[in-house]
Amino acid sequence: MQISKTNQVYFSATYTTQKVVRQISSQFKTDSTEYDITQGSVSNEVYFSNEELVIIGMPVYSSRIPSKCTEDLKLFKGNNTPAIIVCIYGNRDYDDALLELHDIVINNGFKIISAGAFIGQHSIFPTVGTNRPDSSDFDKINIFANRSKTILERIDDTSQLDSIKVKGNNPYKTPNKATFYPEGDETCTQCGTCVQLCPVSAIPEDNPSKTDSSKCIACGRCIVVCPENSRHFNSPMYPLMSEKFTAANNIRKEPEYVFANIK
């Protein structure tokens, strides 16, 4: 099967999912278009032909894909279009996130050729999965991408692919609400960078050192983009919870992936 174009669709608050999706895409050596839905940049339906490849990447927040993404993803429509789906999680577990993404993508008219779960640095407790994905992870990402590419090269169209089965349970787990929310310290210059880049508009423009906890999803974007490094999880309970979480999840997890069989 000849692919005319590669498309990348992702939510990437801390830019880790973006890195993984871009790395997968780079192995296909075609023209590529990116749809970064981290801040809802797509407002109308986008249709893909059955000669295009779509790579869809989502982070895992509390066992699921980000709730704000479920409606955004429905805007992307396939016509038996081949798709690669990936979830990136912080070395604890991806639970039902990959299955949830699988179900949305299938319902939107895509045919999944491969699915993967890769590890990134945890967005709330960065002592877990620190500096991942690392070189070993990228080696596995390339293996995953190239095996997916081989499957596409061996078929004439996606009707030759069996349905793919991924880990997860339905009904999906109910996600927990975030417990900790980043705030700025005394070094905040009120530059407004975090206000502009927050995916859920949880940072007030008139007081950007604060956070609206009713909106915040603890994605960590404001921490990553702050030019003064002034935003942190400042709760008095945070150090203790970080220590407990790290102790429970410090054993290195490795990427997992599954591929569709050819009929």
Long-range contacts (C-beta under 8 A, 24 or more apart in sequence): 1-82, 1-152, 1-153, 1-155, 1-156, 1-157, 1-158, 2-51, 3-28, 3-30, 3-51, 3-52, 3-53, 3-82, 3-152, 4-30, 4-31, 4-49, 4-51, 4-52, 5-30, 5-31, 5-32, 5-33, 5-51, 5-52, 5-53, 6-30, 6-31, 6-32, 6-33, 6-52, 6-53, 6-54, 6-55, 7-32, 7-33, 7-34, 7-35, 7-48, 7-52, 7-53, 7-54, 7-55, 8-32, 8-33, 8-34, 8-35, 8-54, 8-55, 8-57, 9-35, 9-37, 9-54, 9-55, 9-56, 9-57, 9-73, 9-76, 10-34, 10-35, 10-36, 10-37, 10-38, 10-56, 10-57, 10-58, 11-36, 11-37, 11-38, 11-57, 11-58, 11-59, 11-65, 11-66, 11-68, 11-69, 11-72, 11-199, 12-36, 12-38, 12-57, 12-59, 13-38, 13-59, 13-123, 13-199, 13-219, 13-220, 13-221, 13-224, 14-120, 14-121, 14-123, 14-219, 14-220, 14-221, 14-223, 14-224, 15-224, 16-59, 16-88, 16-120, 16-121, 16-133, 17-57, 17-58, 17-59, 17-86, 17-88, 17-120, 18-57, 19-133, 20-57, 20-86, 20-88, 20-118, 20-120, 20-133, 20-141, 21-55, 21-56, 21-57, 21-86, 23-138, 23-141, 23-142, 23-145, 24-55, 24-84, 24-86, 24-141, 24-144, 24-145, 24-148, 25-55, 25-145, 26-145, 27-142, 27-145, 27-146, 27-149, 28-53, 28-145, 28-149, 35-76, 37-69, 37-72, 37-73, 38-199, 38-221, 39-197, 39-199, 40-68, 40-72, 40-199, 42-72, 42-75, 42-76, 43-75, 44-75, 45-75, 45-76, 45-77, 46-75, 46-76, 46-77, 47-77, 47-78, 47-79, 48-76, 48-77, 48-78, 48-79, 48-81, 48-110, 49-79, 49-81, 50-78, 50-79, 50-80, 50-81, 50-82, 50-157, 50-158, 52-81, 52-82, 53-81, 53-82, 53-83, 53-84, 53-152, 54-78, 54-81, 54-82, 54-83, 54-84, 54-110, 55-83, 55-84, 55-85, 55-86, 56-83, 56-84, 56-85, 56-86, 56-101, 56-105, 57-85, 57-86, 57-87, 57-88, 58-86, 58-87, 58-88, 58-97, 58-101, 59-87, 59-88, 59-89, 59-120, 59-123, 59-219, 60-87, 60-88, 60-89, 60-90, 60-94, 60-95, 60-97, 61-175, 61-217, 61-218, 61-219, 62-173, 62-175, 62-176, 62-178, 63-93, 63-94, 63-95, 63-96, 63-97, 63-172, 63-173, 63-175, 64-95, 64-96, 64-97, 64-100, 64-172, 64-173, 64-175, 65-97, 65-100, 65-101, 66-199, 66-217, 66-219, 67-175, 67-217, 68-199, 68-200, 68-217, 70-100, 70-104, 73-101, 73-104, 73-105, 73-108, 74-104, 74-108, 76-108, 77-108, 77-109, 78-105, 78-108, 78-109, 78-110, 78-111, 79-109, 80-109, 80-110, 80-111, 80-157, 80-158, 80-159, 81-109, 81-110, 81-111, 81-158, 82-110, 82-111, 82-112, 82-113, 82-152, 82-158, 82-161, 83-110, 83-111, 83-112, 83-113, 84-112, 84-113, 84-114, 84-115, 84-116, 84-145, 84-148, 85-112, 85-114, 85-115, 85-116, 86-115, 86-116, 86-117, 86-118, 87-116, 87-117, 87-118, 88-117, 88-118, 88-119, 88-120, 88-133, 89-117, 89-118, 89-119, 89-120, 90-119, 90-120, 90-121, 90-122, 90-123, 90-124, 90-125, 90-128, 90-129, 90-249, 91-119, 91-122, 91-128, 91-129, 91-132, 91-249, 91-252, 91-253, 92-122, 92-128, 92-245, 92-249, 94-167, 95-168, 95-173, 96-168, 96-169, 96-170, 96-172, 96-173, 97-168, 98-166, 98-167, 98-168, 99-166, 99-167, 99-168, 99-169, 99-170, 99-172, 100-168, 100-172, 102-164, 102-166, 102-168, 103-170, 111-158, 111-159, 111-161, 111-260, 112-161, 112-164, 112-260, 113-148, 113-151, 113-152, 113-158, 113-161, 113-164, 113-259, 113-260, 114-144, 114-147, 114-148, 114-151, 114-164, 114-257, 114-258, 114-259, 114-260, 115-164, 115-166, 115-257, 115-258, 116-141, 116-144, 116-255, 116-256, 116-257, 116-258, 117-167, 117-255, 117-256, 117-257, 118-255, 119-253, 119-254, 119-255, 122-245, 122-249, 123-218, 123-219, 123-220, 124-178, 124-180, 124-218, 124-220, 124-233, 125-241, 125-242, 125-245, 125-246, 127-242, 127-246, 128-245, 128-246, 128-249, 128-250, 137-255, 140-254, 140-255, 141-255, 144-255, 144-257, 147-259, 148-259, 151-259, 151-260, 151-262, 154-262, 155-262, 160-262, 160-263, 161-260, 161-261, 161-262, 161-263, 162-260, 162-261, 162-262, 162-263, 163-260, 164-258, 164-259, 164-260, 165-258, 166-258, 167-256, 178-213, 178-216, 178-217, 178-218, 179-218, 179-235, 179-237, 179-241, 180-218, 180-233, 180-235, 180-237, 180-238, 180-241, 181-211, 181-213, 181-216, 181-218, 181-233, 181-235, 182-211, 182-216, 182-218, 182-220, 182-222, 182-223, 182-231, 182-232, 182-233, 182-234, 183-209, 183-210, 183-211, 183-231, 183-232, 183-234, 184-208, 184-209, 184-210, 184-226, 184-230, 184-231, 185-209, 185-230, 185-231, 185-232, 185-234, 186-230, 187-228, 187-229, 187-230, 188-226, 188-228, 188-230, 188-231, 189-228, 189-230, 191-227, 191-228, 193-225, 193-226, 193-227, 194-221, 194-222, 194-225, 194-226, 194-231, 197-221, 197-222, 197-225, 198-222
